[in-house]
């Protein structure tokens, strides 16, 4: 017999009661200033409109796309509210302190006001606003329930301008839609760069028209003999555009002069002995090197940089540099003296793993610190010359590290990294001799030796990614594990609503 109507369908009140209450003070990353006011809750209604200043329409449409499916309300985007209750997006009227990425948010009984000086600020403000709704707002289907937005005020802006995630699409390939899904997931924590590791020993993932076999041959394989793939330049551009719509800049990496087996397998002339090695499907590192003494090597590198620069609107190209164990120190230096100027020639700035710091790169270059140690003379010297440093220490920020010895996915060369480990560190004290004003920001890299599906990405990134995002955005003074773990617990229902399969760390009392 069919269940009776009242057992099959929970009432609106039941649905609302099951949900976790999230205040403005619970937002992740923690805002600079937040004052909760339970007397100022705003209830969304079928009459609510989204009122947007000129220049705010894109963010308004994005907000509408977020909250319309679950609420089922029309939420028209209008330039005037005509006296109706409104979520109002105001551009150019914000407090000076919020700068170019910050925002001010006020949730009151009669409406919501979000102000920023740029549409990026409005976008980041929307990410905070979303978290004040019931978690079910993130479901893709209509939910019959009331929609309370928790009352209060926020004034917010980031600690660091560069907040990044990295996805290794070389060890295993992830299709454009999978990359877009990850972009949406990281955007909600105010990450503003996505570093794509596009080439490594096991796969080359970006079409280069002047060297077509890189993708058509070098893109075929993956770790374990799993299926490969590559992005056409058109697909890459589409990812770049999608990321831009989420206020995220794509930073493409071509790893060199090591991690190049896929390229060397595709073109015999890139090898000193003129013999193409076979493609590799294992996870060894450090055995490959471009041939430093051959002219064709620099023609190859220049062609790749030129084509990649032409389809990359962001200012950085990542030229790798890590684990070049088969390149002598002298050759490594020779290589970068020739390659560094090529990046500038095509209008881009250099980023790369911190190993490049020893080649005296231009001060505009951004070395990325991946080591676990608290000392590194080359990186400290680069910082002293004026290079900003990007922090992603492997024992804290690497999302591919196993959580514990039982983790079904991941590696553990840098140790086991539980949620608390990944949250409880500070880039301004991690490396002796590199302090706050010498730091560009933080990155959470996700290497994919053991990851083949989106669910694997999600399980490794959540719940650690929000912690790295908070380190990048929130004031140092607000950093506190005990408070963070309470706020993090309340994100769980949001991830469930979003269909994210996250690691339920025993360090957190999940709601
Ligand atoms: C080290 S640290 C690498 C990658 C691996 C990763 C796995 C660094 C810049 N390179 O080649 O994929 O460890 O955790």
Boltz pocket constraint, residues with backbone or C-beta under 6 A from the ligand:
constraints:
  - pocket:
      binder: B
      contacts: [[A, 285], [A, 322], [A, 323], [A, 353], [A, 370], [A, 394], [A, 398], [A, 400], [A, 411], [A, 447], [A, 448], [A, 449]]
      max_distance: 6.0
